[in-house]
Amino acid sequence: MEASSPTPPAPGTPFSAVIRTASHEQHTEAENSSFMSDLLGGRLGVAAYRRYTEQLWFVYRALEDASGPLADDPVAGPFVRPELARTAALERDLAHLGGPSWRTGLEPLAATAAYADRIAACARDWPGGFVAHHYTRYLGDLSGGQIIRGTAEKTWGFARKGDGVRFYVFEDIANPAAFKREYRALLDALPVDDLEKQRVVDECKRAFRLNSAVFQELGEQFPLSA
């Protein structure tokens, strides 16, 4: 349950710091889900990893299908960076995990469908909301996603940065740390007023909750044996 009266940020706090601090609780909850803990602990089989990767495909299609139409938007446009695109890498991973017919019969989990639908709605009607979802996904992939890659390589024998984990390999970003600094500078310069910034923060929290719901549903599909 969220605190009813969060401490307001100090005047002059960069927006990138505001959004990171304000969403910390939801971010931690998502990271510490039982499914992700079991996956990172090497306690689940490759089928669970494949199912998770399938859900990511639906989420990133929603994000990246919207990127073209938003490229010239003054709020969302600066964040639309082709070097971030993940859909093609996900499809290569899924072909490795499931063979050439990996799309056959593939349907999103209910929580995944809700997540993708929210991204699509924001992209269509609210560029600031799209930025919130963009931030929670891509900066997370550049950071914590590397832990998942390492676990997958070790646990299921994927080649280092090869097929099966290409989603986590940003080949077109030579310096991830510098890229993340640049991304945060874009957040700090977001051309919206304080009220809109608070709405973006709230949507960021919502994005983490939607992600947590996917983890919960995955956890129900892949419970650990007693």
Protein Blocks (a to p, Z undefined) as FASTA:
>chain_A
ZZfbdcdddehiafklmmmmmmmmmmmmmmmpmklmmmmnopacfklmmmmmmmmmmmmm
mmmmmmmmmmmpmklmmmmcfklpmklmmmmmmmmmnojmlmgopacdfklmmmmmmmmm
mmmmomklmmmmmmmmmmmmmmmmmmmmmmmmmmnopaehiahilmmpcfklmblmlmmm
mmmmmmmmoccdfklmmmmmmmmmmmmmmmmmmmmmmmmmmccdZZ
